[in-house]
Amino acid sequence: MSRFVILGGGYGGLTLALQLLEQEPPHGTEIVLIDRMPYQGLKTEYYALAAGTVSEAEIRVAFPSDPRIMLKYGEITGVDLERKLVMMDKNDPVSYDWLVIALGCVDKFHGIVGADTYAHSIQTLSGSRKAYQALNDLNPYSQVSVVGGGLSGVEIASELRESRPDLNIRIIDRGASILSSFPEKLQGYVREWFIEHDIEMLSRISLRSVDPGVLHNGDQEILTDLTVWTAGIQPSPIVQQLTVPKDGQGRVLLNEYHQISEHPEVFVVGDCASLPFSPSAQAAEEQGKQVAEVMHALWKGQTPHLKTIKLKGVLGSLGKKAGFGMMGKKTVIMGKVPRVLKSGVLWMSKHHFG
């Protein structure tokens, strides 16, 4: 009996599980998927749940019901690479022969005092539920501050404008512009959309602390009724605890087969993996497919041959009627088309296509 354990049923982990089941695993192989929740939450849509424009049921995806895979639910507390054990809260450790760590990311607060306590997160389903409750309990004309002008910040600010037109909304970033990693043409389009829809933009803000009702930018006090945090991510605390080679962002360095070189029985997929591109659902899914390729080759006694992962692009939404995106590295798309494309990608994720 050989046990193949997948930690995390997100984009990478679930894609891997489904790909493993597409071809029959060797007789005697037990596949175990461990997650804290009994379904996948579509994390790229948590902003819409928090804003109140989708219901939770719309962004849940059922795990496979297949006798060849065991589903185990619970909180993972650590991984013992030497003893090949996954440690669980209030459960016995789970042993493995092969392990895939696909645990995603958590917020990064950059040492800003009070940010983890007084700002709302949309990194988890539970956090997004709490943000939804708080945002939608706000009185009319309340001030919402979204800290972080990247993709997540832009999406929740614009979605909230659609959901609660009565609120005052601002987006705060330490850079010169929102979406600073995107081309200027795209930045300009989104800035114009924000101006048209009365979303305030504060740039070059370096927060030092967050308190109830106030953000501290040096000696300046920025008053707020509620703060949403979208200003950076870091790997899961489980990965942070591992004493293995990592890059400057704390992500695990891997060989060409997505394995930890010192522990080739362990793969890392998604936001915890050091990759030549930014973390994304698309990257995690592509990695999941490749790890399945590697395992099917190894099970057959063959040498894996993987192609270079090529991402299709990035899509973002501005409410339900407009959007923006990058196709490949240079092609900018703006308006209704990227929003329609994003809806299509979401549909494919929910129905396991792609």
N, C-alpha and C positions, 0 to 999 in steps of 0.2 A: 504493500500500500504506500503510495506517494501522495503527500498533501501539498496542494498549491493554494496558498492563502493570499487573498487580495484585501488590502486595507483601504477602505474607502470606496463607496459606490457612486462617485461623481462621474464627470465626463470621461476621464481616463480609465478608472477602475471598471465602470459598467461596460464601456466599449470593449475593453480587454476580455471581460467575462463572456460577453456575447460572441466575440470572435473565437474564443477558445471552444465554445460550444458548437460553432458552425462546422468545424471538423471534429470528428470523434476523438476525444482525449484517450490516451492509452488505457487499457483495462486496468483497474486497480488505482486509478488516479482520482483523488478526492479534491474537488475545487470548493474552496470556502471563501465567501464574500462577507466581510465584516464591516458594518456601518452602525452609527449611533441611531439612525432612523430607518424605518422599514420601507423606504422608497428613496429615489433620487430627487433632490430638489434642483431645479434648473437655475443654477447660481447666477447666470448672466441676466436673469429676469427678476432678481430679488429687489432691484430698484423699483420695479413696477408694483410689486407687492407692498413695499414700504410706502409708496406714494398713494396706494389705494386704487389703482387702475386695473389690477387683475386680482382674482381670488387665488387663494393658496392652491385650490384643487387644479387650477389651470397650469401650475408650474411644478406639479408632481409627476414623476414617471415611475411606474411600477418596476420592481426588480423582476428578473425572469423567474417563472415558475417551471422548474425543470428538475427532474430527479437527479441529474448529474451535478447539480450545484447545491451546496448547503449555505443557507443564509443565516448569519449569526448577528444579533444586534447587541450593542453595548458600547461602553466608552473605553477606548484604547488608552492605556496610560504609559506604555513604553514598549520598546523592542530590544530584546537581548540578542544581539547578533552572534555572540559566541555560543550560547546555548540553543539558538534557533527557537526562541519563544516570543510570542506576542503577549504582553501583559495586559490584563483586563481589569477594570474596576468592578468589584463584586462578582467576579467570575474567575474560574480557573484559567491559567495561562493556556494559550493555543500554540501547539508546536507546528512547525512547518518544515518541509523539504525545500520548497520554493516560496519566495515571498515577493509581493509587489506592494510598495509603499506609494499610495495614491491619495494622500490625506489632504491635499490642497493647502490653502494659506489662511493666515489670520491678519488682522490689521497690524500695521506698523505705526507706532505713535511717535517715533523719532525723539524720544526723551521729553516730549512736551507734557509737563506736569498737569494732571487732571484730565487729559484727553481720554484715557481709557475709562474714566469714571463718569464724566459728564457729557460725553458725546455719544450719539447713537451710531451703532454699526449696522452695516448691511452685508456682512461677510457670512453670516449663518442664517438659516431659516428662522431660528428662534430670535436672533437679533433683529431680523427684518420685521417679524411680527410685532416686536416691542416698538420698533421705529414707526410702524404703521399706526399702532395705537396712539403713540405720543403725537405724531404729526396730525392725525385726524381728530384728536381731541383739542387741538389748538383753537383759540378764539379767532374770529376774523381779524385781519390786520396784524396778526402776530408776525414776528420776524424769525425766519428760518435762515440759518447759515450753513452752507455746505462747504466743508473744508476739503479742498483737493479739486483741482481743475482738470483732471484726467477724464477718461471715458466714463467711469462710474459716476463721478461728480456731475458731469454734464447731463448724463441720462436721468439721474434722479431729480436734478433741478428742473429740467424741462418737463419731466413727467408730473412732478408736483405742481408746476404751473398749470398744467391741464386739469389736474385733479382738484386743486384748491386755488382758483383764480383770486380769491379774497386775501391770500397771504402775501406778505412781503418776503421775497426770496433773493438771497445773494449767494454768490459762489466766490470762494476765497482761495487764492493760490500763491505760492511763493515765487513762481516764475513771472515772466513778463506778460504771458497770455495763457488763457485756457488752451488745452490740447496742444501743449508746446512741442510734443513729439511728432505732430502731424504737420503737413505742408501749410504754408502761410495762407494759401487760397482757401483751404478747408477751415483753418482757424478763423479767417475773416468771415466766412459764411455763418459759422456758429455764433460768433460775436454779434453779427447783425441780427440773427434770430433772437438772441438774448435781449438785445436792445429793443427790438420790436415787441417782445413779449414781457418787457419790464422786469427783467432779471438783472440785478446789480452785479457787477464784476469788480472785485478788488484784487489787484495784482501786487506782486512784490511784498507780500505780507509774510513775516517770519514770526509765527506765534511762539511764545515762551511758556504760556500756561492757559488752561481752560478752567473756568469756574462756572457755577450755575449762573446763567444770565449774562456772562461776559467773557470775551476772548481778549487775551492780553498780547498785543503786538508792540513789544518794547514798553514804552510808557503810555502808549495809546490803548484805550479801552474801546472795544467793539461790542456794543450791546446786542444781545440776541435772546430770543425766547426758547429756541431749540437749535442744537447743533448736530449735524450729520457728518460722520467722518468717512472720507473716501481718499485719504492722503497717503496711500502707500500700503503695501502688503509685504509679508514675510512668510517663510515656510512654517508649516505646522509645528507646534511645540515638541511633538514627538521627534521630528527630524532635527530640531534644534538641539535636542539632547544627545543625538548620535555623535560619536567621536570618529567621524570618517572625513575624508577630504571634501572641502566645500569651496565654493567661489566667494567673492566679496559680498554677495547678497545672502549668504548662508544656505545656498542651494547645493545639493549633492553633486559632486563631479562623477561622471559616468564614463564607461567605455563605449565603443561603437554599437553595442547591443543593449544599451540602457541599463547595464549592470554596474554595481559597485565593484571595482576591480578587486579589492581585497576580500569581497564576499560575493562571488559571481552567482550565488544562488539567490541574490537579492536584486530586484529591479526597483527603480524609482521613476515614477510617472507624474507628469503635470507640474504644478506650481512648486513642488519641492525639488525638481530636477534642474540642473544647470544646463541650459540649452542656448543655442546661438540666436534666439529670438525671445521676445517678451512672453511671459506666461499668458495663456489663453485657453479657453475651452477647446478650440480647434487644435492647438498644439497637443493638449492632453489626449484628445481622441486619436490623433495620428500616432502618438507614442504608444497608446494602448493597442492599436492595430499592429504595430511593429513588434511589441513584446509577444503578442500572440504568434506572429510569424516566427520569431526566435524559438519559442517553446515548441511549436509544431515541428520545426526543423530538428531541434535537439531530441525530441521524442522519437524521431525517425532515424537518429544517428547521423544527421546531415549537418553541414556547416551553414549557418544562416547567411543570407545575402540580402542586405537591406538597402533600399534606395534612400537618397537624401530627402528628408522631409521638406516639402515645399508648401507653405501656407497660402491659402487662396486670397486672403486679405482681411480687413477689419471693417465691421459694420457697427454704427451707432445710431441711436434714435433720438429724435427731438419730439417727444410726445408720440402720439399714434399716427400722425399725418406727414411727418417729415423726418429726414435722417441724413446721414453722411457716411462716407466710407472710403476705403482705399482698396483698390483691386490690384494685387501685386504690389510692387514697390513705388509706382509712380502715378497710377491712374486714380484721380480723385472723382468721386461721384457724390452728388448732393441733391436733396429734394425728396420727391415721393418714391423714386425708384429704390434707393437704398433701404427705405423703411419697409417697402414691400419685400425686398430680398431678405431682410432680417426676419420678418414674419415667416417667410418660407424656411429659413434655417431653423427657427424655433420649432416649426411643425415637424421637420425632419428629425430633430433631436428627440422630440416627444414620441416619435414612432420608430425610432432606431434605424433611420435611413442615413446614408452618407458614409 
